């Protein structure tokens, strides 16, 4: 038997990817898992799947806003009541920068990537900051890594190699079965792998991986999944 593994595909434009990321980072039940976060471009994934953006579907835009607040409340995820500026804001430069950061991480814990994701997600979805604006993204990266390193990240993100890294990650998500995010690619202790979509599938993720919810079963989030 090996430790359960979760690969979570994310894009900062998605409130549900943010919630999935936050829950994996904070819920005790996932502490026994090896977790990898993979930055992708959601727009590119939709294009590969021939999938329509949810906000373009009649009635779904209003439902999604209600649903994100419901799940955030259930799992105590800090989130802005209103929507961030220009939602859905273009996230391509952010995701390319995150791919550069991920490539520079040393070891499976992804300390640089999670540091950046923690901050960018909190800014955008907790405090409604326009992280997609170039000056805001640069200021954020300077605060995280210093001016010289931030400029290096942004420069590399615009190169052919930097762009290809994001495309490769998006292709990887597609090949894993993803048609939207959050997409969880889960491998249990016996090596069996399955994919799961959405925050509402977290109960299935826990069951598939054979995890034990300790002290969290009484929380409204887990009750809502039963």
N, C-alpha and C positions, 0 to 999 in steps of 0.2 A: 504494500500500500504506500502511495505517495501523497503528498499534500494536495488538496484540491486546488485547481487553478482557474482563474477568471481573467479573460481578456475583455476589457470594456472599450468599445469604440466611441469616441466623443468628438463633438464640435461645439464650441462655446456658444453658437447661435441657438442651441436647443435647450429649453428650460428642463426638459425631461432628462437629457443627458447630464445636465448639471445636478439634478436631484439624485440620479443613479450614482454619479461620481461621489457626491457628498455622503450618501448612505454607505457606500463601500468603504469610504475613508473613516467613517465615524461609528458605524454599528459594530458592536462587539462580536456578533455572530460571524463576521467575515475576517476576524483577526487570524484565524487559522488557515487562511487561503493565501496562495501566491497570486498577486493581482498585477496585471500589466495594463497600462492605459495607452491607447493608440489614437493619436490625433488624425482625423480624416476630414474631408470636405463633404458636408452633407449634400450640398447642391450637386456635386459630382456623383455621389451615390444615387441620388434620385434620377439623374440623367442615365446612368448605367442601367437602372432598373426600369426605366420608363415610368417612373413613379411621379405623381403630382404632389407638389408641396401641400401639406395639410391646410395651410391658410387659404389656398385657392379653391377649396371644396366648400360649397355652400353649407352654412350652419356649423361647419366644423371649427372655424376660427373662434367663434364665441364659446363653443364647447371646450376647446383646448384651453382657453384662458381660465375657465372655471375649473377644469380638471387639474391644471398645474397647481392652483391654489389649494385644491382638496388634498392632493398627495403631499404637497409641502407641509400642510397642517398635520396630516397624519403622521409624517416622519420627522416633524420638528425641523424642517429644512428652512433656514432663513431665506426669504425671497421677497422681492418687491411686490407690493400689491398691484401697482401699475406696471406697464410694460417698459422696458428699456428704450432709450431713444432710437428712432428709425427702425424699430423691430419689424421684420427680421433684418437686422443689419448685416452687411457683407462681412463675412468672417475669413475670407480667403487669406489675406495677409497675416492674420492672427494664427491660423492653422499652419501656414508655412513656417512661421517663426517657431511655433511649438515643435514642429518636426525637427528643426535645426537644434533646438534645445534638447529634445529627446535623444538625438544622435550623439550628443556630447555627454550623456549620462554614463557614469561608470558603475556598473552593477545593476542588478534587477530591481532595486528599490526605487529607482527613478527619482532621486531627490531633487534634481533641477526641474524636471518636467512637472512633478507634483507641486513644487513650490510655485511655478508659474501658473499652473491650472488653479491651484487654491486661490491665488490672487485675482486672476482674470475672471474666474467664475464669481467670486465674491463681489468684485467691482460691478460686473455687468448684471448679475441676477439678484444680488442682495441690495446693492446701492444704486442701481440703474445708471451706471457710468457708461458713456459712449466709448467703449474700449476699441471699437472698430476704427475710430478716427486716428490717423497716423501719428499725430502729436501725442495723443493719449496713450497709444500703444508704446511709443518710444519712451515716454515718461515712466510708464509702468515697468518696462524692461530695465531702464536705468536704475529705478528704485530697487529692483530685484538683484541685478547683476553688475551694476556700475556702468558708467558711460561708455567705456571702451568696449566692454563685452556686449552691451546692448547694440551698439553700432555694428559690431561684427555679426551678431545674430541677424539683424535686419538686412545687412548686405548679403549674407549667405542665403537668406530666404528668397531673394529675388534672382538667384542664379539658376541655371538649368538644373543643376543637381538638387538644389533646394526645392524647386517646383516638382521635380520627379519624385522626391521622397514622399510628398503629400499624395501624389497620384498613386504611388505604389501602396501606400497605406489604405487609400480608398478602394483600390482594387482588392486588397487583402480582405477588407470588410465585405465586399461584394462576394468574393469567393467563399467566405465563411457563411454566406447565406443572408447577410444583412440587406434590408430594404429600407431601413430607417434606423434612428437611434433613440434611446440607448439600445445597443445590441451587445448582449453578453455571450461570449464564447466560453463555455464552461467544460472543464475536464475533471472528472471525479477521481478518487484515489485509485481506481482500477484502470484508468486510462481511457475511459469512455468519454466522448466529447459530444455535446449538444449545444444548440444555439437557442437563445431566449430573447424576446423583444419586449421592451417597455418596463417601466417601473412596476406595473401591475403584475409582472411575471416574477418578481423577486421571491415570492413564496415558493414558486416552482424551482427557482435557482437553489434555494436553501435545501429543498427536499432532494433534488437531483444530486447535490454535492454531499448529502448526508450530514449537514451541519445541524448543530443544536442551538436553539435560541435560548440563551440563558439570561434571565432577568429582563428580557425585552418583549416577552410574549404578551404582557399586559398593555403594551403601547398600542395606541389606536392604529398605527401603520400596519403592524403585523396582524392585528385583529381584522383589519379590512381585507387582508389577503387570504384569510381562512375561508 
